Amino acid sequence: MVYVEAQNLPSHIGIIMDGNGRWAQLRGRERVEGHREGSKAVRRIVRAARRLGIRALTLYAFSEQNWARPDLEVDALMQLLREFLLSERDDILDNGIRLNAIGNLGRLPAVVRTVLDPLRSDSAGQEAMTLTLALSYGGREEIANAARELAREVAAGTRSADDVTEEALHARMPSLSVGDPDLVIRTGGERRISNFLLYGLAYAELHFSDALWPDFAEADLYEAIASFQGRERRFGLVGKAAVPVLGEGEGAATSERAPRSEESATVLRLVG
Ligand code: FPP
């Protein structure tokens, strides 16, 4: 049983969906079959997040670097994306989900664009949850694009160099239009970020799951959220229960707060 607090849900969750290839290889099957099974996990987790009331879910579906994979695999992934967008269209529209996409979308083939673009515009007014697919996406590329935009403004004389601020950069990151990610989950046992949401990750909580993405179940999502809820986010400040260490004078060191106990949680919801 996993308990998730109804309050204190992460508003924006990002997921690095890793392990499709290994899932297939472990079964003596083609990598593409792992991706197909991974699509089913996408459906499962989108529905679970929507039911929980998560406001924004960003899925790393295809990185800018993934174009270098064998053509057969890239084509299969594009086909799966198309199938996903077609099969989920009604569900997305009926459940108040806004379908968003970030990344170098101009590189996507027509088979994807012809279903992606209409769903983006048809769901644009929906507000319950924003589902963002990171497609042909790279965090460094996103930062470089934002920097380039600001550089153009400086060159055109509409912005001074001193106005190239953290806020100005942030405002030009499409991945952060739904707010910074609060929780980033990576499946598949690796513990790295692989160029995902780099700028927004500054204060995100990270959760690494050993489950291969096709095996990632609702219960694994709840476990990640419960783990998030058990942490104290300090954003560079001292903990809420930090107390000055006596005898150290001004600017005394502080002791860190102990992890929050189960008892202090106000509303608990049994979810799985
Ligand atoms: C990483 O696994 C996964 C990807 C590169 C693609 C993710 C794609 C899907 C989950 C399916 C299609 C997406 C949608 C939104 C319907 P990997 O192949 O690198 O796994 P490995 O590390 O085991 O080789």
Boltz pocket constraint, residues with backbone or C-beta under 6 A from the ligand:
constraints:
  - pocket:
      binder: B
      contacts: [[A, 17], [A, 18], [A, 19], [A, 20], [A, 21], [A, 22], [A, 23], [A, 35], [A, 36], [A, 38], [A, 39], [A, 42], [A, 59], [A, 60], [A, 61], [A, 62], [A, 63], [A, 66], [A, 77], [A, 80], [A, 81], [A, 84], [A, 133], [A, 188], [A, 213]]
      max_distance: 6.0
